Amino acid sequence: MILHHPEDEFLLSLAAGRLPAGQSVVVAAHVESCAACGARLRTLQAVGGALLERADPHPLSPGLLAATLRRIADAPPERPRPMPLPAGAPAGTSLPPGVAWPTSLRGCQVSPWRWVGPGRRFSRVRLPHEPGASLFLLSISPGRSLPRHRHQELELTQVLCGAFADGRAVFGPGDFDAAGSDVHHEPLVQPGSDCVCLTWVEGRLGFDGRIAAAVAHWVGI
């Protein structure tokens, strides 16, 4: 069960096409796996389209938005469809069996997995229209963690498989996390299987330890 979802501001910005490319990829990956957020996004897009079609300046009726949003609960769930490797993704960047590539990665260049420590692998994702975006995949084994760190600004994470806990909550398959500069954490992968996440970072991650900081500088996060 998916427990953690993007705030409405992300879905509204995605529906309006105002979300930066790197953020869009992560939020869209969540929407693809979450029937509730997919339905909400479609409703927001429909509302936006209806507003654009209105030629008169008269205000909307007070109950229109509430009535439209109530349609979300009635939307039938959609099952995510498997996606082949993104364009440019080498065979060395395969995901665990049964885990589908998010369709939001279509057209992206995905680098081979790079070893960045015991039980930890990193893969850079390059967007065709924003190659400088800090977007990447992390794969961490059960019982291992991403060393304790802070964020300069915003970090968005979509869990593709596995689960991690960081003291705030447990994030499992399909969950979304938005961590701001107030978050100082050490995500620990839970027992069972490797945890693979799609992550976008604004600014740099500030790791507490010197070795972790050196590795982060080496891979560019």
C-alpha positions in Angstrom: 0.0 0.0 0.0 1.3 3.4 -1.0 1.3 5.7 2.1 3.3 8.8 1.1 2.2 11.0 -1.7 3.2 14.4 -3.3 1.6 17.5 -1.9 -1.0 19.1 -4.1 1.4 21.9 -5.1 3.5 19.3 -7.0 0.5 17.8 -8.7 -0.9 21.2 -9.6 2.4 22.4 -11.0 2.8 19.1 -13.0 -0.8 19.5 -14.4 0.0 23.1 -15.4 3.4 22.2 -16.9 5.2 24.4 -14.5 7.3 21.8 -12.7 11.0 21.8 -13.5 12.1 18.8 -15.6 14.0 16.9 -12.9 11.1 17.2 -10.4 8.6 16.3 -13.1 10.3 13.0 -13.7 10.1 12.0 -10.1 6.6 13.2 -9.5 5.4 11.6 -12.7 7.0 8.3 -11.7 4.9 8.4 -8.5 1.7 9.3 -10.4 2.3 6.3 -12.7 2.4 3.9 -9.8 -0.3 5.5 -7.6 -3.9 5.2 -8.8 -5.1 7.9 -6.4 -2.6 10.5 -7.5 -3.1 9.5 -11.1 -6.8 10.1 -10.8 -6.2 13.4 -9.0 -3.8 14.6 -11.7 -6.2 13.8 -14.4 -8.9 15.7 -12.6 -6.7 18.7 -12.1 -5.8 18.6 -15.8 -9.5 18.4 -16.7 -10.3 21.3 -14.5 -7.5 23.4 -16.0 -8.6 22.5 -19.5 -12.2 23.5 -18.7 -11.0 26.9 -17.2 -9.0 27.6 -20.4 -12.1 27.0 -22.5 -14.2 29.5 -20.6 -14.3 32.7 -22.6 -16.3 34.7 -20.1 -14.8 36.3 -17.0 -17.6 35.3 -14.6 -16.4 33.5 -11.5 -16.9 29.8 -11.1 -19.7 28.5 -8.9 -18.5 27.9 -5.3 -19.1 24.2 -5.4 -17.6 23.5 -8.8 -14.0 22.7 -7.6 -15.2 20.6 -4.7 -17.6 18.6 -6.9 -14.9 18.0 -9.5 -12.4 16.8 -6.9 -15.0 14.4 -5.5 -14.7 12.5 -8.8 -11.2 11.4 -7.8 -12.6 8.8 -5.4 -14.7 7.3 -8.2 -11.9 7.0 -10.7 -11.1 3.3 -11.5 -7.6 2.2 -10.4 -5.0 1.8 -13.2 -2.3 -0.9 -13.1 1.2 0.4 -14.1 2.4 -1.0 -17.4 6.0 -2.4 -17.7 8.4 -0.2 -19.5 11.6 -1.3 -21.4 14.9 0.3 -20.7 15.0 4.0 -21.3 16.8 5.1 -24.4 20.5 5.0 -23.8 20.3 2.8 -20.7 23.0 0.1 -20.8 22.2 -3.5 -19.7 24.3 -2.8 -16.6 21.5 -0.6 -15.2 18.8 -3.3 -15.1 16.3 -3.1 -12.2 15.3 -6.1 -10.0 13.0 -8.7 -11.6 9.4 -7.6 -11.7 10.3 -3.9 -11.2 9.2 -1.7 -14.2 11.0 1.4 -15.4 8.9 4.5 -14.9 7.7 5.8 -18.2 8.8 9.3 -17.2 12.4 8.1 -17.9 11.6 7.6 -21.5 14.3 9.3 -23.6 16.7 9.8 -20.7 20.3 8.6 -20.7 21.0 6.3 -17.8 24.6 5.4 -16.8 25.7 2.0 -15.7 25.5 1.2 -12.0 28.6 2.5 -10.2 29.8 1.0 -6.9 29.9 3.8 -4.3 30.4 1.6 -1.2 29.5 -1.8 0.3 26.0 -2.6 -0.7 25.5 0.8 -2.5 25.3 1.6 -6.2 24.6 4.8 -8.1 23.4 5.6 -11.6 23.2 9.0 -13.2 20.1 10.0 -15.1 20.5 12.7 -17.8 17.5 14.5 -19.1 17.4 15.4 -22.8 16.4 19.0 -22.2 18.0 19.6 -18.8 21.3 17.6 -18.8 22.6 19.4 -15.7 19.7 18.3 -13.5 20.8 16.3 -10.4 18.7 13.2 -11.1 19.9 9.7 -10.2 19.1 6.2 -9.2 20.3 4.7 -5.9 20.3 1.0 -5.1 21.1 0.0 -1.5 21.1 -3.5 0.1 19.1 -4.4 3.2 20.8 -3.3 6.4 22.8 -0.7 4.6 22.1 3.0 4.7 22.8 6.2 2.9 25.2 8.0 5.3 23.7 10.7 7.4 23.3 14.0 5.6 21.5 17.3 5.2 20.0 18.9 2.1 20.9 22.4 0.9 17.4 22.7 -0.5 14.9 20.2 -1.7 15.2 16.4 -2.3 12.5 14.4 -4.1 12.6 10.6 -3.9 10.3 7.9 -5.4 10.8 4.4 -4.1 10.8 1.9 -7.0 11.3 -1.2 -4.9 12.3 -2.2 -1.4 11.9 0.1 1.6 13.8 2.5 3.9 13.3 4.1 7.2 14.9 7.4 8.4 13.3 8.2 11.7 10.4 10.1 10.2 8.6 7.2 8.5 9.0 4.0 6.6 8.9 4.5 2.8 8.0 1.4 0.7 7.4 0.6 -2.9 5.6 3.5 -4.7 6.1 5.9 -1.8 7.1 9.5 -2.5 9.2 11.7 -0.2 10.0 15.4 -0.3 12.8 16.3 2.1 13.7 20.0 2.7 16.7 21.7 4.3 15.2 21.0 7.7 15.7 17.2 7.3 18.9 15.6 8.7 18.6 11.9 8.2 20.2 8.5 7.5 17.9 6.4 5.4 18.3 2.7 6.4 17.1 0.0 4.0 14.7 -2.5 5.6 15.1 -6.3 5.4 13.8 -8.2 2.4 15.3 -6.8 -0.8 17.4 -4.0 -2.2 15.9 -0.6 -2.2 16.0 1.3 -5.5 15.0 4.9 -5.5 14.7 7.6 -8.2 15.9 10.9 -6.7 16.2 14.5 -7.7 18.3 16.9 -5.6 18.4 20.7 -5.6 21.8 21.8 -4.5 24.2 19.4 -2.8 23.9 16.8 -0.1 25.9 17.7 3.0 27.2 14.4 4.4 28.4 14.3 8.0 31.4 11.9 7.4 34.5 12.8 5.4 34.5 9.6 3.4 30.8 9.9 2.5 31.4 13.5 1.6 34.3 12.6 -0.7 32.3 9.9 -2.4 29.4 12.3 -2.9 31.8 14.8 -4.5 33.2 12.1 -6.7 29.8 11.1 -8.1 28.5 14.7 -8.2 25.8 14.8 -5.5 
